[in-house]
Amino acid sequence: MKKTLLALLAASAAFTALPALADEAPDPLSFNLGAVTEYRYRGIAQSRLKPALQGGADYAAANGFYIGTWASTIKWVKDGGGDGNLEVDVYGGYKTEVAPGVTVDVGLLQYLYPSNKLNPSANTLEVYGAVTFGVVTAKYSHSTSNLFGFADSKGSGYLDVTATFDLGNGLSLAPHIGHQTVKHNSAVSYTDYSITLAKDFSGLVLSGALVGTDAKKGAYVGAGKDLAKTTFVVGLKKTF
């Protein structure tokens, strides 16, 4: 599921030394590579409490349109009786400032699980819309297909609010809360929460996140492990 830890682009020392290039537009194409001690998405473990490798690419045009892709190793599909150990996300949208300090972001996100062999398929399509005001972003994602293999779950929704505080010296703090509603299956609907502290070392970001949920006991289990229990996740990510 979509990228959980955001890296900041580093400014090139060579460029700062050349005033003639100072006004050049930033490169619209970026790449990222990273690893986490476990992959959590919306509070639920995707890698059976094990480490995961992740990476992606993004293209952001000057007119506000963007496209991108991102992938991570996973284990939950096999634990659910399917096959495949990879998640691939493909997304695109439009982001613009509609008023001073207010940004709107709308788009489409396809989650792909190659050869997942689950019935219903784990593949999921969502539309989303987000509004950012100052340091706070509120986002709603709505599934136009079944949600991650849950039967008869088309129309499920996820609403979340995240704040990102710049603490200076490359440090940031991001509290988050979200609620996942699974259509026609209230037993697996839940609220998740997290707080993430990150440090940017010139484009290499080290983060630590405390993540938890109020999911009902036994609602999310893989290989005998509670995938919704509270945990601490460490991540390292490089954007270039």
C-alpha positions in Angstrom: 0.0 0.0 0.0 0.9 3.3 -0.7 4.3 4.8 0.6 4.2 5.3 4.3 7.5 7.4 5.0 8.2 10.6 2.9 11.9 11.6 2.1 12.9 15.2 1.4 14.9 16.1 -1.8 18.4 17.3 -1.1 19.8 20.4 -2.8 23.0 19.9 -4.7 26.1 21.6 -3.3 27.4 22.1 -6.9 24.2 24.0 -7.9 24.4 26.3 -4.9 27.9 27.2 -5.9 26.7 28.4 -9.3 24.3 31.4 -9.1 23.5 31.2 -12.8 21.7 27.9 -12.2 19.9 28.9 -9.1 16.6 29.5 -10.8 16.5 26.2 -12.7 13.3 24.2 -12.2 13.7 21.1 -10.1 13.9 17.7 -11.9 10.3 16.5 -12.2 11.5 12.8 -12.0 12.6 11.3 -8.7 13.3 7.8 -7.4 13.3 6.3 -3.9 14.7 3.2 -2.3 14.2 2.1 1.3 13.8 -0.6 3.9 11.6 -1.0 7.0 11.8 -3.3 10.0 8.2 -4.2 9.1 5.7 -2.9 6.5 2.6 -1.4 8.1 -0.2 0.0 6.0 -3.2 1.7 7.6 -1.9 0.1 10.8 -1.9 -3.5 9.6 1.2 -5.6 9.0 1.8 -6.5 5.4 5.0 -8.4 5.8 4.1 -10.6 8.8 6.0 -8.5 11.3 9.2 -9.0 9.1 11.4 -6.5 7.3 10.5 -5.3 3.8 12.3 -3.7 0.9 10.6 -0.9 -0.9 11.1 1.5 -3.8 9.4 3.7 -6.3 9.5 6.4 -9.0 7.5 9.7 -9.4 7.0 12.2 -12.1 5.5 15.6 -11.1 4.8 18.0 -13.9 5.0 21.8 -13.3 1.2 22.1 -14.1 0.3 20.0 -11.0 -0.3 16.6 -12.7 1.7 13.6 -11.4 2.1 9.9 -12.0 4.1 7.3 -10.1 4.7 3.7 -9.0 5.9 2.1 -5.8 6.5 -1.5 -4.7 7.2 -3.5 -1.5 7.8 -7.0 -0.5 4.9 -8.5 1.4 3.8 -11.8 3.0 0.0 -11.4 3.7 -1.2 -12.7 0.4 0.5 -16.1 0.9 -0.7 -16.1 4.5 -4.2 -15.7 3.2 -3.9 -18.8 1.0 -2.9 -17.0 -2.2 0.5 -16.6 -4.0 2.9 -13.8 -4.7 5.2 -11.8 -2.4 5.0 -8.4 -4.1 2.8 -5.3 -4.0 3.0 -2.8 -6.9 1.1 0.5 -6.7 0.4 2.6 -9.7 -1.1 6.1 -9.2 -1.8 9.4 -10.9 -3.5 12.6 -10.0 -3.5 16.4 -9.8 -2.3 18.6 -7.0 -2.7 22.4 -6.8 -2.9 25.3 -4.3 -6.4 26.7 -4.3 -5.8 29.4 -1.7 -2.8 30.7 0.3 -1.7 27.7 2.4 -4.5 25.4 1.1 -3.6 22.6 -1.3 -6.0 20.1 -2.9 -4.9 16.7 -4.2 -7.1 14.2 -6.2 -6.2 11.0 -7.9 -6.5 7.3 -8.6 -4.5 4.5 -7.1 -4.3 0.9 -8.3 -2.9 -1.7 -5.9 -1.6 -4.8 -7.8 -0.6 -8.1 -6.3 0.9 -10.1 -9.2 -0.3 -13.8 -9.3 -2.1 -13.3 -6.0 -4.7 -16.1 -6.9 -7.0 -15.0 -4.1 -10.8 -15.1 -4.7 -11.9 -12.3 -4.6 -8.6 -10.9 -6.0 -6.5 -8.8 -3.7 -6.1 -6.2 -6.5 -7.8 -3.0 -5.4 -8.7 0.3 -7.1 -9.3 3.5 -5.0 -10.0 7.1 -5.8 -8.8 9.7 -3.3 -9.0 13.3 -2.4 -7.0 15.3 0.1 -6.9 18.8 1.5 -3.8 20.3 3.2 -4.1 23.4 5.3 -0.8 24.4 6.9 0.7 21.4 8.6 -2.5 19.3 8.5 -3.7 17.0 5.7 -7.1 15.3 5.7 -7.6 12.5 3.1 -10.4 10.2 2.0 -9.9 7.1 -0.1 -12.8 5.2 -1.6 -12.6 1.7 -3.1 -14.3 1.2 -6.5 -13.5 -2.5 -6.3 -13.4 -5.1 -3.6 -11.0 -4.0 -0.9 -7.8 -6.2 -0.6 -9.6 -9.5 -1.1 -12.6 -8.9 1.2 -15.8 -10.2 -0.5 -18.6 -7.7 -1.3 -16.5 -4.8 0.0 -16.8 -2.4 -3.0 -17.4 1.1 -1.6 -15.2 0.8 1.5 -13.6 4.0 2.7 -10.5 5.2 4.6 -10.5 8.6 6.2 -7.3 9.9 7.8 -5.7 13.0 9.2 -2.0 13.6 9.5 0.0 16.6 10.8 3.6 17.2 9.9 5.6 19.4 12.2 9.1 20.7 11.3 11.2 20.6 14.4 14.3 22.1 12.7 17.7 20.6 12.0 16.1 18.1 9.6 13.8 16.7 12.3 10.0 16.3 11.8 7.2 14.8 13.9 4.0 13.4 12.3 1.0 12.3 14.4 -1.6 10.4 12.4 -5.1 8.9 12.9 -7.3 7.1 10.4 -10.4 4.9 10.2 -10.9 2.0 7.8 -14.5 1.1 7.0 -14.9 -2.3 5.3 -18.2 -2.3 3.5 -20.6 -5.1 4.7 -18.0 -6.3 7.2 -18.0 -4.2 10.3 -16.0 -6.9 12.2 -12.8 -6.0 10.4 -13.4 -2.2 10.3 -11.0 -0.4 12.7 -9.1 2.8 13.7 -5.4 3.1 13.4 -3.0 5.6 14.8 0.7 6.4 14.7 3.4 9.0 15.5 6.5 9.2 13.5 9.8 11.0 14.2 12.1 11.4 11.2 15.6 12.8 10.6 16.7 14.0 7.2 20.5 13.5 6.6 20.8 15.4 3.3 18.2 13.2 1.5 18.7 10.0 3.5 15.8 9.9 6.0 15.8 7.7 9.1 12.5 7.3 10.8 10.9 5.6 13.8 7.1 5.2 14.2 4.9 3.9 16.9 1.9 2.2 15.2 -1.2 0.7 16.7 -4.9 -0.1 16.0 -8.1 -0.9 17.8 -8.9 -3.8 15.4 -10.8 -6.6 17.1 -8.7 -9.5 18.3 -8.4 -12.1 15.7 -9.6 -9.8 12.9 -6.2 -9.6 11.2 -4.0 -12.7 11.7 -1.3 -14.2 9.5 0.7 -17.4 10.2 -0.6 -17.3 13.7 0.6 -13.7 14.3 -1.5 -10.7 15.3 -1.0 -8.3 12.4 -2.8 -5.4 14.1 -0.9 -5.3 17.4 1.0 -2.2 18.5 4.6 -2.1 17.2 7.6 0.2 16.6 8.8 0.5 13.0 12.2 1.8 11.9 12.7 2.9 8.3 15.5 4.2 6.1 14.8 5.8 2.8 16.8 7.6 0.1 15.3 9.8 -2.6 17.3 10.9 -5.6 
